Amino acid sequence: MASASAEDLPPPRVPVPSTLPTTLPVMPLGPRTGWELPYLVAQAGFAVNAAVDEAARELSMPASDLNALYILIAHGPLPAKALARLLYLQQSSISQLADRLQASGLLRRERDDIDRRRIWLYPTAAAATLVAEVGGQVRDQVMRVFAGLTPGAATALAALLEDVVQPWVQQQMPTATPPDRSSAVSLERTHPRMVEPSPSIDGI
């Protein structure tokens, strides 16, 4: 019987590992790979989220609740639907979030004068005080992450991010007017020092 040549033999079977590898291939982040921007932005976001999570744990509240208060104070009263979009949450989750904050005296609800189905969410003065106290801690922790930037580089980075983020935020803003805008709480009104430029960005 003629012996089979190497070309006639079936390919060798590759053993399948019983467990997945503990390390993954390193994602290339060099110029023009297309991965560097989303990767670096994601890492910066993780640092910010970690600071918010730590502050929320100290307050014994979910981080989403703290983020919601900051958004409401920064942008004014919002309908539940707009707040859900800004937080990347399902609108059904906003009802539970609003229940918790209202029970804690940090939020009040008000029905729209024209569309009675629309519920506006207002932060209270107590919420502004809480965000002012905790916001300084979060900002200091975040600025330590960017401490290696010069004031000019930090200002330029903030401007670039604003060019990307602000148009999207404006798209989420409601076209309707809240029933009682005069009672809206803002940091400019209650804690003006909280909206002063950061010395870490603008220099000493």
Secondary structure, DSSP 8 states (H G I E B T S, - for coil): -----TTTS--------SS--SS------STTSS-HHHHHHHHHHHHHHHHHHHHHHHHTS-HHHHHHHHHHHHH-SEEHHHHHHHHT--HHHHHHHHHHHHHTTSEEEEE-SS-TT-EEEEE-HHHHHHHHHHHHHHHHHHHHHTTTS-HHHHHHHHHHHHHHHHHHHHHHS-SS--TTGGG---HHHH-GGGGS--HHHH--
